[in-house]
Amino acid sequence: MALFRKTAVVDGHALPGRRLTVWALYYFLPYVGAPIIGTALALDGLLFLYFKYYLDACFGVFCLFG
């Protein structure tokens, strides 16, 4: 079975296949993309604080310059 069918015939009418639309992008970015990016940033911040203050270690590129 193909993931994206080119056309489908329903009651004699040819319907176009699925495609990525502007509305799909409009709903994907704030409801899927933003929570993933926000969670990753929060986890990165927590890990930074944990390594810096609890383990007294430095990680990342900033350690090379500071």
Distance bins in CASP14 RR format, pairs under 12 A and 6 or more apart:
PFRMAT RR
TARGET T0000
AUTHOR 0000-0000-0000
RMODE 2
METHOD distances of the structure
MODEL  1
2 8 0 0 0 0 0 1 0 0 0 0 0
2 17 0 0 0 0 0 1 0 0 0 0 0
2 18 0 0 0 0 0 1 0 0 0 0 0
3 17 0 0 0 0 0 1 0 0 0 0 0
3 18 0 0 0 0 1 0 0 0 0 0 0
3 19 0 0 0 0 0 1 0 0 0 0 0
4 16 0 0 0 0 0 1 0 0 0 0 0
4 17 1 0 0 1 0 0 0 0 0 0 0
4 18 1 0 1 0 0 0 0 0 0 0 0
4 19 1 0 0 1 0 0 0 0 0 0 0
4 20 0 0 0 0 1 0 0 0 0 0 0
5 14 0 0 0 0 0 1 0 0 0 0 0
5 15 0 0 0 0 1 0 0 0 0 0 0
5 16 0 0 0 0 1 0 0 0 0 0 0
5 17 1 0 1 0 0 0 0 0 0 0 0
5 18 1 0 0 1 0 0 0 0 0 0 0
5 19 0 0 0 0 0 1 0 0 0 0 0
6 14 0 0 0 0 1 0 0 0 0 0 0
6 15 0 0 0 0 0 1 0 0 0 0 0
6 16 0 0 0 0 1 0 0 0 0 0 0
6 17 1 0 0 1 0 0 0 0 0 0 0
6 18 0 0 0 0 0 1 0 0 0 0 0
6 19 0 0 0 0 0 1 0 0 0 0 0
7 13 0 0 0 0 1 0 0 0 0 0 0
7 14 1 0 1 0 0 0 0 0 0 0 0
7 15 1 0 0 1 0 0 0 0 0 0 0
7 16 1 0 0 1 0 0 0 0 0 0 0
7 17 1 0 0 1 0 0 0 0 0 0 0
7 18 0 0 0 0 0 1 0 0 0 0 0
7 19 0 0 0 0 0 1 0 0 0 0 0
8 14 1 0 0 1 0 0 0 0 0 0 0
8 15 1 0 1 0 0 0 0 0 0 0 0
8 16 0 0 0 0 1 0 0 0 0 0 0
8 17 1 0 0 1 0 0 0 0 0 0 0
8 18 0 0 0 0 1 0 0 0 0 0 0
9 15 1 0 0 1 0 0 0 0 0 0 0
9 16 0 0 0 0 0 1 0 0 0 0 0
9 17 0 0 0 0 0 1 0 0 0 0 0
10 16 0 0 0 0 0 1 0 0 0 0 0
10 17 0 0 0 0 0 1 0 0 0 0 0
18 24 0 0 0 0 1 0 0 0 0 0 0
19 25 0 0 0 0 0 1 0 0 0 0 0
20 26 0 0 0 0 0 1 0 0 0 0 0
20 27 0 0 0 0 0 1 0 0 0 0 0
20 28 0 0 0 0 1 0 0 0 0 0 0
21 27 0 0 0 0 1 0 0 0 0 0 0
21 28 0 0 0 0 0 1 0 0 0 0 0
22 28 0 0 0 0 0 1 0 0 0 0 0
22 29 0 0 0 0 0 1 0 0 0 0 0
23 29 0 0 0 0 0 1 0 0 0 0 0
24 31 0 0 0 0 0 1 0 0 0 0 0
24 32 0 0 0 0 0 1 0 0 0 0 0
25 31 0 0 0 0 0 1 0 0 0 0 0
25 32 0 0 0 0 0 1 0 0 0 0 0
25 33 0 0 0 0 0 1 0 0 0 0 0
26 32 0 0 0 0 0 1 0 0 0 0 0
26 33 0 0 0 0 0 1 0 0 0 0 0
27 33 0 0 0 0 0 1 0 0 0 0 0
27 34 0 0 0 0 0 1 0 0 0 0 0
28 34 0 0 0 0 1 0 0 0 0 0 0
28 35 0 0 0 0 0 1 0 0 0 0 0
28 36 0 0 0 0 0 1 0 0 0 0 0
29 35 0 0 0 0 0 1 0 0 0 0 0
29 36 0 0 0 0 0 1 0 0 0 0 0
29 37 0 0 0 0 1 0 0 0 0 0 0
30 36 0 0 0 0 0 1 0 0 0 0 0
30 37 0 0 0 0 0 1 0 0 0 0 0
30 38 0 0 0 0 0 1 0 0 0 0 0
32 38 0 0 0 0 0 1 0 0 0 0 0
32 39 0 0 0 0 0 1 0 0 0 0 0
33 39 0 0 0 0 1 0 0 0 0 0 0
33 40 0 0 0 0 1 0 0 0 0 0 0
33 41 0 0 0 0 0 1 0 0 0 0 0
34 40 0 0 0 0 0 1 0 0 0 0 0
34 41 0 0 0 0 0 1 0 0 0 0 0
35 41 0 0 0 0 0 1 0 0 0 0 0
35 42 0 0 0 0 0 1 0 0 0 0 0
36 42 0 0 0 0 0 1 0 0 0 0 0
36 43 0 0 0 0 0 1 0 0 0 0 0
37 43 0 0 0 0 0 1 0 0 0 0 0
37 44 0 0 0 0 0 1 0 0 0 0 0
38 44 0 0 0 0 1 0 0 0 0 0 0
38 45 0 0 0 0 0 1 0 0 0 0 0
38 46 0 0 0 0 0 1 0 0 0 0 0
39 45 0 0 0 0 0 1 0 0 0 0 0
39 46 0 0 0 0 0 1 0 0 0 0 0
40 46 0 0 0 0 0 1 0 0 0 0 0
40 47 0 0 0 0 0 1 0 0 0 0 0
41 47 0 0 0 0 0 1 0 0 0 0 0
41 48 0 0 0 0 0 1 0 0 0 0 0
42 48 0 0 0 0 0 1 0 0 0 0 0
42 49 0 0 0 0 0 1 0 0 0 0 0
43 49 0 0 0 0 0 1 0 0 0 0 0
43 50 0 0 0 0 0 1 0 0 0 0 0
44 50 0 0 0 0 0 1 0 0 0 0 0
44 51 0 0 0 0 0 1 0 0 0 0 0
44 59 0 0 0 0 0 1 0 0 0 0 0
44 60 0 0 0 0 0 1 0 0 0 0 0
45 51 0 0 0 0 1 0 0 0 0 0 0
45 52 0 0 0 0 1 0 0 0 0 0 0
45 53 0 0 0 0 0 1 0 0 0 0 0
45 59 0 0 0 0 0 1 0 0 0 0 0
46 52 0 0 0 0 0 1 0 0 0 0 0
46 53 0 0 0 0 0 1 0 0 0 0 0
46 54 0 0 0 0 0 1 0 0 0 0 0
47 53 0 0 0 0 0 1 0 0 0 0 0
47 54 0 0 0 0 0 1 0 0 0 0 0
47 55 0 0 0 0 0 1 0 0 0 0 0
47 57 0 0 0 0 0 1 0 0 0 0 0
47 59 0 0 0 0 1 0 0 0 0 0 0
47 60 0 0 0 0 0 1 0 0 0 0 0
48 54 0 0 0 0 0 1 0 0 0 0 0
48 55 0 0 0 0 0 1 0 0 0 0 0
48 57 0 0 0 0 0 1 0 0 0 0 0
48 58 0 0 0 0 1 0 0 0 0 0 0
48 59 1 0 0 1 0 0 0 0 0 0 0
48 60 0 0 0 0 1 0 0 0 0 0 0
48 62 0 0 0 0 1 0 0 0 0 0 0
48 63 0 0 0 0 0 1 0 0 0 0 0
49 55 0 0 0 0 0 1 0 0 0 0 0
49 56 0 0 0 0 0 1 0 0 0 0 0
49 57 0 0 0 0 0 1 0 0 0 0 0
49 59 0 0 0 0 0 1 0 0 0 0 0
50 56 0 0 0 0 0 1 0 0 0 0 0
50 57 0 0 0 0 1 0 0 0 0 0 0
50 59 0 0 0 0 0 1 0 0 0 0 0
51 57 1 0 1 0 0 0 0 0 0 0 0
51 58 1 0 0 1 0 0 0 0 0 0 0
51 59 1 0 1 0 0 0 0 0 0 0 0
51 60 0 0 0 0 1 0 0 0 0 0 0
51 62 0 0 0 0 0 1 0 0 0 0 0
51 63 0 0 0 0 0 1 0 0 0 0 0
52 58 1 0 0 1 0 0 0 0 0 0 0
52 59 0 0 0 0 1 0 0 0 0 0 0
52 60 0 0 0 0 0 1 0 0 0 0 0
52 62 0 0 0 0 0 1 0 0 0 0 0
52 63 0 0 0 0 0 1 0 0 0 0 0
57 63 0 0 0 0 1 0 0 0 0 0 0
58 64 0 0 0 0 1 0 0 0 0 0 0
58 65 0 0 0 0 0 1 0 0 0 0 0
58 66 0 0 0 0 1 0 0 0 0 0 0
60 66 0 0 0 0 0 1 0 0 0 0 0
END
